[in-house]
Amino acid sequence: AVVSTQSTGGADCNIVITQPRRISAISISERVAWERCEEISESVGYSVRFDSKMPRPYGSIMYCTTGTLLRKLNNGLHGISHIVVDEIHERDINTDFLLIILRDMLQIHTQLKVVLMSATVDVDLFANYFRCPVVEVPERTFKVDRYFLEDAIEMLDFFPPPPRKKGKNNKKNPLAGDDYMAESDDDADCLSYS
């Protein structure tokens, strides 16, 4: 929504969204591209170690791992308008180092927008560290019903088929129907139904 609602038509909006794992960055970028009815590398892309499908250079969303963003920030903020750090509660050395860099960059680059996201984070800790307001999005809960295999069998009125008969008598009568079972694959290949 941020890319689509920028006053310049989104052209100056380039969002980088970090994910803690490379599989998350790739799969979420593919899902977002699909929801936007686009191919990956149009306005949505990803960049992870040893693999990247970069989006166009204007009005884009790029998903990446925290380490990839740290390497990108070595060259400065060229073309980045928003940084979203997702799953901020999964703290590791890269994430903590990124937070230090982002806090310093916010003082220099006042136009930069940073969003920290998590469902289970200590909000006060990060709000005090960044000296910033907190936006809380109320959660929506959905009713969850638990079903076990026995419940599914009962709901479907499923009864397993009777066990197949094995033996020499069935081997001699290939027209025995569904109950016929060949003793080996060779037997099944050699049968003729004339």
Disulfide bonds with the S-S distance in Angstrom:
none
